């Protein structure tokens, strides 16, 4: 969504990126008609053509908190996902937790989350090499 080819450590993302059929919000609250306590996922990605929205929230907990963190993220943003479907007239709004433990333990659900985003399930291997 950007033509900037600078190194990842020099890149400062804009809060909103938009191109053709896609819109991406980063570090931005979602304004809703009713009060929703959790309205600021890390990344909100909208495909305008297919009317699908992904609420992506990233966490790096301790290893013993992996399962709880994944469940908490899904439950935390489900109300926002439902509201987005109604407000923005989306077919689906999915909550996708991206969770890797602070010691590098990778839960089985990570490859499922990456697959739901249309990424190769082993994308996390490439991220480790950055």
N, C-alpha and C positions, 0 to 999 in steps of 0.2 A: 504494500500500500504506500510505500515511500521509495523514492529513487535514491535516497541518501545511502552511500556506500562506505561511510566512515566506520571505524572500528566500533565494536559493541560498547566498549568502555568510554567512548567519546560521544556516543549517540544519546541525545536527550529527546525522548518521544513527546509529541504533542498530546494534549489531553483528548483530542478528537482527530481521527484520521478518516478520510472518506474518499472513496474511489468507485466510480461506476455503481455497482450493485452492493457495495459493502460499506459498512460503517463500524468503526472501532472506537470505543471509549476506554480510556485508561485513567485510573485514579480519579474517577468522577462519580458523583452521586447521581442516582437516577431519580428524577422528580416524578412523583406519582400523585394520583387524585386523592388517595387516602394515605394516612400515615402508616408507613412501614418502617419498623425499627432498623432493619438491616437492608439498606438501599445503596450500598457502595461496594460492589464486588471489585476485585482487582482489575478485571478486564471484562468488557461487555462487547461482544462481537455480533453484528447483525448482518445477515444476508437478506437484502431487500427483495431479491428475485424469488427466492424460495420461501421467504417470510419465516426464517428460522433465526432464533437468537440464542446465543450461548453466554451464560454467566459463568465466568471462569474465576475461581478463587484459588490462590496459591498459598501453601503452608509448608513450613519446615519444622515439624514438632520433634520431640524426643521419640525414640523408637517405640517405647511402651505406650505412646499416645496416638499411634498411627490410625487405628481403626476408629477410635473416638473422634479424632479430628475430621476424618472423611465423613462420618455420619453427621457431625455437627455442621459442617459446611453445607451438606445437602439440605439439611433441615432448615438451616439459617436463612437460605436464599430462596426456598420454595415459594413463599408468599410473594416475593418480588417477581419471580418467574411467572406466577399466575397473573399478577397484575399487568405485567408487560404484554402478555398474550392479549389481554383485553384492551389495554391502552393503545398499543402500537399495532393492533390487528395482526398479530403474528400467528402462524400455524402452531409453532412450538417455541417454548423457551426452556432450555435445559440448563440445569446447574451442573457444572463440571469442576469437581475438585482436582487440583493438581497437587499431590502431596508426596514428598520425599522426606525421609527422616533426616535429622541433623547428622547422623552417622553414615548416611548413604544407603540405608535400607530402603528398598523400593517395593511398595505394596503391589499386589496383583492388579488392583483396580487402576493403577496408573496407565498401563497399556490400554485398558478399556476406555479410559478418559481420552487418551490421545487418539484412539481409533474413532471415537464419537466426533472429534474435531476434524476428522479427515486426514490425520497425520499418521505416519507409519508408527506402529506400536513400539518400535525400538528407538524412537526419536530421542529418548532420554540418554541413550548411549552417546549420541552425537553431542548432546549438551554437556556431558561430563568432560569432553575433550576440549572445551572452549577455554 
